[in-house]
Amino acid sequence: MGHLFNESIRAETDSSGRLTAYEWRGARYTVHEILKAYGGADDARIYRVRVRGEDTSVAVAELAHAANHWRLRHLFSA
């Protein structure tokens, strides 16, 4: 089961704009794989990603990106 958060995050991207990591509630999560992306490029876009936390825990996160603002929508145990 996943948990709904819908909280703001600080996203990190590489020079090409690809999501590489994010910070949430004082912890940093590294994006290891983008599993799925959907939504229009001009509209809000949703990303489902596999992440690894600082404590090496693995999870699947669903992130939303719209108007240069990122949110953690859901977090699932992997």
C-alpha positions, 0 to 999 in steps of 0.5 A, spaced: 500 500 500 502 507 498 501 513 502 498 519 499 502 525 501 501 531 496 507 535 499 512 540 496 519 537 495 526 540 492 527 537 486 534 536 483 535 535 475 542 534 471 544 539 465 539 536 461 533 537 465 532 529 467 530 528 475 536 525 479 534 526 486 529 530 491 529 532 498 523 531 502 522 532 510 530 533 511 532 527 507 535 526 500 532 521 495 536 519 489 532 517 483 535 510 480 530 509 475 524 513 471 518 507 471 513 511 468 512 518 466 505 521 463 501 527 462 502 533 457 509 536 456 506 543 457 501 541 462 502 537 469 507 531 468 507 525 473 513 521 474 513 514 477 520 513 480 524 508 483 528 511 489 534 510 494 534 513 501 540 515 505 539 509 509 539 505 503 532 503 503 528 503 496 521 505 494 517 507 489 515 515 489 510 518 484 512 525 483 508 531 480 511 537 476 507 543 474 510 550 473 517 549 476 514 546 482 515 539 484 510 535 489 511 528 492 504 525 491 505 518 493 510 513 496 510 506 496 514 500 499 518 497 494 
